[in-house]
Structure formats: structure tokens, C-alpha cells
Amino acid sequence: QVRLVESGGGLVQPGGSLRLSCAASRSLFSINAVGWYRQRPGKVRELVAAIDNDGRMNYAEFVKGRFTISRDNAKNTVYLEMNSLKPEDTANYLCNRPWDIYSDYVSGSWGQGTQVTVSV
């Protein structure tokens, strides 16, 4: 079972940027797709962005133009570059393995995630 570990969260002011990392325990080529999700207090978990082995990407409407997902196959890591952050982006961000880049279903268990707080 592949393991994914999130890192890179922190406190940032509105309008600021952060880059999150999702490190896989084995080659990304053994994983069909990797997605970033977020869990806000009192809200359901939602897909933020996903990328597959062919480089196809899917973004939630609320992050289009602000967030970019990318992968470094040599480092077995998927990144989420977050720009123009808003207070409503405050959440625990997690990565997992969706069935495909549009799917709500995931193949892996959920880790602890990395907390992102956008505040003055």
C-alpha cells in the first residue's frame, strides 16, 4: 500500500502564497492519480485539484487561476502551489489517490494532512 505524506502548511496573510508537498512512498508511476483535498471546519471534505500519470489536471472552480498542481516524478512528490490565498482557503489539506482526477472516490486511507491558515 503506497503511503502519502503531506507537508508545507502554515500561517500566511491574505494574498500570500504557500507550496504544499505530497510525498509518496514509492514511484508516482505506480499511482494512477494523486489529488489534493481540503477539510474546512464544519464543512465536507472537498477536492481541490488532481493530476494523473498523463499530466491531466482537474481543479475545483474555487481555486482555478490561483492554485497549480504539479508532480516531480524523480522525487515521487506532488505539489500544490497556492497563490492569492483567501481567508476561506483556511483548512486542513490532505492528499490521496482518487480513482481518477474527477472521482470523489479514493483508494487510500487519509493521513493527518497539513494545516493552512490564512489570516492577518
Buried (B, 14 or more C-beta within 10 A) or exposed (E): EBEBBBEBBEEBEEEBEBEBBBBBEEEBEEBBBBBBBBBEEEEEBEBBBBBBBEEEBBBBEEBEEBBBBBBEEEEBBBBBBBBEBBEEBBBBBBBBBBEEBEBEEBBBEBBEBBBBBBEE
